[in-house]
Amino acid sequence: MEENRDQFIKAVQSHLIKVVDSDTVSAIVDAISYELKDYDLVKKTTEIVVYDDDNNKILKSFLSCLIVEGKSKGTINQYKCSVKRLFDFCGNKRYDKITAFDIRAWLAQCKLNGVKNVTLSNFKNNITPFFAWLFNEGMIDKNPCSTLRPIKVPIEEKEAFSSVEIDAIRSNCANDFERALIEFLYASGMRIEEVSDVKLESIDFNSMVVNVKGGKGDKDRTTFINPVARKYIIKYLESNKHTSEYLFTSRLGGKYTVGGLREVTSKLTKRCGFRVHPHRFRRTLASDLAKKGMPIQEIQKLLGHTSIETTKKYIDTRMEKVEASYRQYVA
């Protein structure tokens, strides 16, 4: 038993030394050592019964329910990956034996491995619906997520591209395809997953209307492109001798995957010297439209947001931009 205590204390010490100073580590270790003097520690042994099949089956049932509810593929995949991570951490423990302590230990382990709070919060939010579903279906007596406290996430100001950055991105496009992609991302405000799936039949080049099929939450909506985007898209289609039903196609003729499109913007990041992330074009469109006076409710509809609060977060309101607008309106 004493050997187990020593191993436990050494393990705690090795984790703490990564995140706090040596004096603090010593103080914590002393306190733990003192408090453990009246306790016997028994190391958990691996159970003989394997519950992998049970866990996989119940997860598949949960994911099937999400499909019926109309959740997007991206959301379903996030839930699936997070729950699987938790299962892997818990080893052979069955889903109905997982406790709040297990979940906290998993999140703590992720934190020690360098995972940021925003990702930890996403992990927690991704597994919460799973356990809520188990509880509502009567498969567990208590929801272990019900006692978990919110994870504090620092509020970060999300930046849109400046006009100078947009010009730099355009100048660094290596071919017609890259320029068409950039103009389409900015003009339409579509998510990268939606861009990957867009078909030529969804675009009316005369009216410059784009019908977005099966967007986030499997919802259809309408968005638009501008004359500049239309010009470069047509140029790309003509130079590419396009035969596919999809707007953007790979060299093999199939649609460009999300990963492939991200790789294109990653190359632009290296050329431009600043991060060219696909979602920043969406944020930039929202900010530019708001700056020109478009009502936020209409921007919300254009972007396909369920909540107007989400749309507000997309609009870049950094102080220097607020000051510039102030000077403009009071001049």
Secondary structure, 3 states (H helix, E strand, C coil): CHHHHHHHHHHHHHHHCCCCCHHHHHHHHHHHHHHHHHCCCCCCCCCCCCCHHHHHHHHHHHHHHHHHHCCCHHHHHHHHHHHHHHHHHHCCCCHHHCCHHHHHHHHHHHHHCCCCHHHHHHHHHHHHHHHHHHHHCCCCCCCHHHHCCCCCCCCCCCCCCCHHHHHHHHHCCCCHHHHHHHHHHHHHCCCHHHHHHCEHHHEECCCCEEEECCCHHHCCEEEECCHHHHHHHHHHHHHHCCCCCECCECCCCCECCHHHHHHHHHHHHHHHCCCCCHHHHHHHHHHHHHHCCCCHHHHHHHHCCCCHHHHHHHCCCCHHHHHHHHHHHHC
